[in-house]
Amino acid sequence: MEILSNTVALSRMQFALTAIFHMLWPVLTTGLGIYLVVMEGLWLKTRNPDYYYHARFWSKLYVLNFGIGVASGIPMEFQFGTNWGPLSEAIGNFFGSVIGFEASWAFMLEAAFLGIMVFGWERVNPKIHYMATILVAFGANLSTLWILSANSWLQTPAGGSFIDGEFVVSDYFQAVFNPFMAVSVSHMFLATLETSLFVIGGISAWYILNKRNPAFFSIALKIAIAVAIIVAPLQIYVGHLSGEQVYHYQPSKLAAMEAQWETTPAGQAADWSMLAIPDEKAEKNTWEITVPNALGYILEFKQKLSEPVQGLKTWKPEDRPHMVGLIYYAFRIMIAIGFFLAGLMFLSVIQWLRGKLSAENITGQSWLMAGWIFAAPLGYIAVESGWIVRCVGRQPWTVYNQIRTVDAVSNIPPGNVLTTLLCFATVYSILFVAAMYFGSRIIRRGPNFNLPVPGIEEKPAVETTPARFIPDERPVEAQQ
């Protein structure tokens, strides 16, 4: 009950709720936007109607995610003024402008051309429509750049100094391109793209497993696999670079990520904790499985590190992250999912090379299709886990080593925060149920092959039998 009278704790819970819920939607729109650009580009190049019907089908899920993302994202940004007023006053000179860039440059660009992308198929020239699709995808991914730049600045503030409690910008570009920015933007961009690929692949696998237009959806699955060949291993590598940055710039977060209580001096081999049960009160792990000398190879690809790996005991309890168990396991969940997705991609490539993913054979790959269906939500879990590590691990600071969280929260009654927290939880629950209902209805109905194809009277550049015309192998009753 003590937490219900704590404004700081309630404000953190509210921001966590809104951030975690909001993150579910742009994760798919940013990656799916790129996928739509690919599909529509293939249609314009080949005039194969299958690519056109894919673009029309997947754009429905894009619009659904976009709508929920807007509804959940605006309240999250408003909280900087309501629940985090002192923080906004202190860093508004820079942080406020970057958030404004995200709204005016990215969101408005995406929203402005979304109507053309959704309703302009038969109303505008196909090349104009394609330009609108490109701009929608560009706007969605531009949001990632600005949001990650702002959040990275909270992690590694640069480009100015705090004077009388207020951040004064001296070098705006240095602030935008702070030490965490490039790797963080790359890591998140790849995360959204990888999540989208496995959602698209998972939905396609569901159709294939149920023998609903398997040849048609094998196209989407193969494109997802082809892009994942690059994205999945690259994401693991960029994640490694992100861990190296934490090692150099946020040693207290690294200590929490690894549940490292004692300091390992520079020049000594550091063990890596594979699994552990952290005990914050006792300042030790009550149980753990370690791999000797492995942490050095993970961080610098060598046994002995050039810098010490500082343990949590280096800092006073009030100056180091808490909820160590949450940070520790969220980090490992993210890593495990990353390697699982890469492994699934590798197995899929092997089956593809063996000819098992052809239109005639793909329905027999039930175990592989089940794997893709299982993998569909894992990207979301990995992204949310990564943000937990990123933000909870930054505590007790909102601006790392500059502004404490207890000093950043607005002085408002805890009862008010509890009321808004419960309201957000109720509304977001309704939105989630609605999104699941309409999303599942879109998937159950499947693509509409009766839509007119612009320019169909033109001779296709590639002579091909559209995959949608391959007979549905289900019983007649199931087709109805």
N, C-alpha and C positions, 0 to 999 in steps of 0.2 A: 504493500500500500504506500510505502514511502515514495515510490517512483511517481505516483499520481499527484504528488504535491511538489514535484521538481520540474520547474519550467524548462530547464536545460535538457533533461532526459526526455520529456515529452516532445519538445521541439525537434530533438534529434530523431525520435521515433517517427514523427510526422514527416520529416524530410526523407527519412529512409523509406517510408512507405510510398511516398509520391515518386521518389527517384526509382525505386525498384519496379514499381508498376509502369511508370512511363517508359523505362528502358526496354520493356518487352516489345514495343511497337516500332520505334525507329530502327531497331536492330534489323528488322525484316525489310522495312521500306528502303533503307539505304542500299542493301545488297540486292533486293529484288528490282530496284530501279535500274541497276546495271544489267541485270538479267533481261529486263524488258528491252533495253537498248540493243542487246545482242540478238534477241529473237526478232525484233522488228527489222533490224539491219539485215538479218538473214533472209527475211521475207522480201525486202526490197531488192536484194541482190539476186535471189533465185526465183522469186514469184511462186514459190512452193506454198500453197495455202495452209499447210500444216503449221508453218512458223507463224502465219497470221493468226490462226486460231489459238495457238499457244499464247501469243501476245495478248489477245483479248481475254483469255481465261485467267492468266496470272495477274492481269491488271485489276481484276475484281478484288483479289486479295490485297493488292497494293492500296487501293482506295480505302478498304476497310481498316487496314493498319494505319493509314494516314489520318483518318478521322479520329480514331481512338488516341493516336499519338498527340494530336492537337488538343483534344479535350483534357488529356492528362498532363501535358507539358506546360500549358499556360499557368495553372495553379502552382506548379512547382517553382517557376520563376518568380511568381508574386511573393512567395515565402521569403525571399531575400529582403523585401520591404516590410513584411508583417512580423515574421518570427526572428529575423536576423538583421534588425535595423542597425545596431552598432557596427556590425561587419560591413554592411552596405555603405555606411558613412565613411568608414576607414579606407576601403579599397575601391569605392565607386569611381574614382578618377580613371582607373584602368578597367577593372572588372565589369563595371556597368556598360562601358562602351563596347567591350567584346561581346557581352550578352546581346547588346543592341545590334551589333553586326550580324549575329546569328539570326535575329528576327528579321532585320531589314534586307540583308543580302541573301541569306539561305532560305528561310521559311517563306518569305514573300516571293522569291523566284520560283520555288517549288509550287506554291499555291497558285501563282498567276498562270502557269502553263498547265496545271493539272486538268483544268476544264477542257482544254484543247485535246490533251492526251486521252481523256475518258470519253468525251462526246464528239470529238472531231474526226472520227474514223471515216465517215462518209460525207463530211462537210468541208474538209480542207484538202489541199493537195497532199498526197502521201509523204512527200519530202518535207513539207511544212509540219505535218504531224510528227514525223520522225525527229525533227528539230525540237518540237515541244517535249517529246519523250526524253531526249538527251538533256534538255534544260531542267526537267523535273528531277532526273537522276543526279544531275550536277548539283542542283540546289539541296537535295537530300544529303548528299555526301559533303557539301560545303558546311552543313550544320555540324558534322563530325569534327571538322577542322576547328571551328570557332569554340565549340563546347569543350573539346579536349585541350585547346590552347588555354582557355580560362581555367579549367581544372588543373592543368599542369602548372600554371602559375601559382595556384594555391600550394602545390607540392614543392616547387622550387621557385620562389619569388625572385624576380630579376627586373632590371631596367629602371630602377629607381630606389628610393629609400623612404622609410617612415619618418615623418617629421611631425612632432606633437600628436602622434597617434594616427596620422593620416598619410596614406601612401602618395608620394609625389613622383610622377613619371619623369625620368630624365632621358630615357632612350626607349621610345615606344616599340621599335622593332625588336629590341633585346627583350622586352617584356613579353611580346607575342611569341617570339622564338626562344623561349626560356629553355633551360637544359633538358627538361622532360618532354618538350613539345613534339619534336619530330618523331621520336620512337613511340610516344603515346598515341599520336594521330595514326601512325602506321599500324600499331597494334590493334586499335579499335576499328580501323577501316577493314583490316583483314578479318577481325572477329565478326563484323556485320556481314561481310561477304561470305565467310565460311558458314555462319549460321544460316544464311539465306540459301546457300547451295544445298545444305543437308535438309532444310525444310522442303525445298522444291524436290529434291531427290526422294525424301521420305513420302511426300504426297504422291509422287509419281509411282513409287514402289507399291503404295497401297492400291492404286488403280491396277497395276500389273499383277499384283498378288490376287486381286479379285477378278482378273481377266476382263477388265473394262478398258477397251481400246488399248491393249498392251503395246502394240507397235507405235501408236501415237505417243504414248507417255514414255516409251523407251527413248524417244528423242530428247525429252527434257532431262531424263536421268543421265543419259550419256554426256550431254552438255555439262551437267553439274559435276560429273566425274572428271571430265576433261579439265575444267577450271580448278577443281579441287586438287588435281595433281600438282599444281603450282602453289595454290593457296595454303593447303594444310601443312606441308613441311615448312613453308616460309613463315607461317604464323608461329610455329614452334621456335624458329630461329629468332624472330623479332621478340617473342616472349622472353627468350634468353637475354636479349639485349636490354629489355626492360628490367629484368632482375639484376643485371649488372649495374644499371643506373641506381636502383634502390640501394645496392651495396655501397656505392660511392656517395650518394646524396642523402639517403634516409636510413642510416644504420639501425636506428631503433625499430623501424618497420621491418627491416630484414630480420632482426632478432626475434620479433614476434612471428614472422612468417615461418621461421625455422625452429621456434620454441627454444631458442638458444639463451640460456641463462648466464653462462660463464663466458668470458672473453677468451678467444683464441688469438694469441699474439701473432703479429706479422712474421712470416717466415716459418710458421708451423702448419702442419697439416690439420685441416678442420674436418671433423666428422659431419656426415649428413644424417639428419633424423628422418627416417622414412615414415614412421608412425610413432605417435607419442600421446600421452595424456598429460597435458600441462596442468600444473597446480600453482595458481598465482599467489595464493596465500603462503605456501611453503617455498615459493620461488624455485621450483624444480619440476622435472617431469617425473611423475610417479611410476610411469612405465614407458618404455620406448624401444624401438628397433632402429639401430643406427648402422650406417655403412661407413666404415673407417676411411678417412681421407677424401671422401667423395665430394664434399662441399667445395673444395678447392677446384676440382675438375669442373664442377657445375658453373662456378662463377668466372674462372679465368682459364679453364682448360689446362690447369697445372696443379700439382699436388699442394704446393705451398703458396699461399696468397701473399701479394705484395703489401696488403693492408690488413690490419687486424679485423677479425669478425667479432664485433663488440656484442657482449651478452646483455640481456635485459637488466642485470644488476648494475650495469654501468650507470644507469640513470636512476634518479629518485623515483619512487612509485608514482608520484604525481606528474612526472615528466616523461613517462613511457606509455606505450599503448596498453590498454586493457582488453579484456575479451580475447586473450591470446589463443584460446582454443578455437574460437570462431575464425580468426585470421589464419591460423595454422591449417585448419582443415578446408577452409574455402580455397586457399592457395593450392592445396593438393587435389581438390576436386577439379579445379580449372585445368591443372596440368594433366590429370588422368583423362579428362574428356578430350583434350587436345591430341593426346597420343592415340586414344581410341578412334577418333575421327580419321586421323592419318592412317591408322591400320585398316579401317574399313575401306578407305579410298584405295589403299594398296591391294587389298583382296579383290575389289571391284575391277581394278585395272587388269589383274591376272585373269579374271573370268572373261573380261572383254577381249583380251588377246587370244583366249582359247575359243572365242566365237560363241560363248554362252550368253551374250547379251544381244544376239541378233533377234529380229522380230519373231523368228520361228522358235527360238530356244529360251527366250527370257522368262517366259511364264514358268519354266521348270526350275528357276533359281529361287525357290521359295525361301530358303535360309538366308540368302543374300538380301532379298527384298525385305524380309523381317528385320534384318540388321539395319537397313536404311530407315524403316519405319521407327525402330527403337531409337535411332540416332537423331530423328527430327527435332525433338525438344532439347537435346543435350547442349546445343550451342547456346540456347538461352540461359541454361544453368551455369555454363562456363562464364558467360558475360557477366551475369549477376554476381557470381563468385569473385570474379576479377575486380568488380567495383567495390565489393565488400572489403577485399584486401586493400585496395587503393585508398578508400576513404576511412574505414575504421582503423586501418594501420597508421593513418596520419595523426590520429588522436595522440595527445590532448590538444592538438592545434587545428584551427581552421586554415590559417596561413602558417605553413610549417616554420616553427621556431620564431614566429612573429606575433601572432594573435591566438590566444587560447580560446577554446570553444566556450568556456564559461563566461568569457568577456565579450563574445560575439553575439550572444542571444539577446533578444528584446526583453525588456522588463514588463512582461504582461502576466496576468494571473494564470496559474497553472490550469484552473478550471476552464478558461477560455481555450487554451491549447488542447485540452482533452476533448472539448466539444468539437472543435474543428477536426481533430484526429479521427474521432468516431464518424463524423460526417464524411470525411474523405474515404475512410474504410468502407462505409456503406455504399457511397456512389461508385467507387472503384470496383466493388464486388458486383454491382449491377452492370457496369460497363464490361467487366470481364465475362460475365455470363452471356451478355448480349453479343460480344465479339465471338465467343465460342459457338454460339447458336448460329449466327449469320455466316461465320467461317465454315462451319461444318455443313451448312446448307449449300454454300457455294461448291464445296468439294463433292457433296453427295450428288448434286445436279450435274456437275462436270461441265466440260466445254459445250458451247452451243454451235454445232456444225451447220446450222441453218442461217447463220449470219451471212449477209452478202459480202463478198470479197472485192474491195476496190480494184478496178483494173483487171478483173478476172477474164474479160474478153481478150486481153492481150495474151500472146503466146508465151508460156513460161520459158524462162531462160534455161531451166533444167527440166527435161522431160522426166516426170516421176509419177508414180501412183501414190496419191496422198495416203498417209498411214491410217487416216481415219476410216478409209474405205475397206480396210482389212476387217473381216467379219468379227463381231463380238462373239467370243467363245462361250459366253455364259448361256444357261438355259433361257428360253424365251420368257418364262415367267420372271426371271431375275432381271432381264433387260427392261421389262416394263416397270 
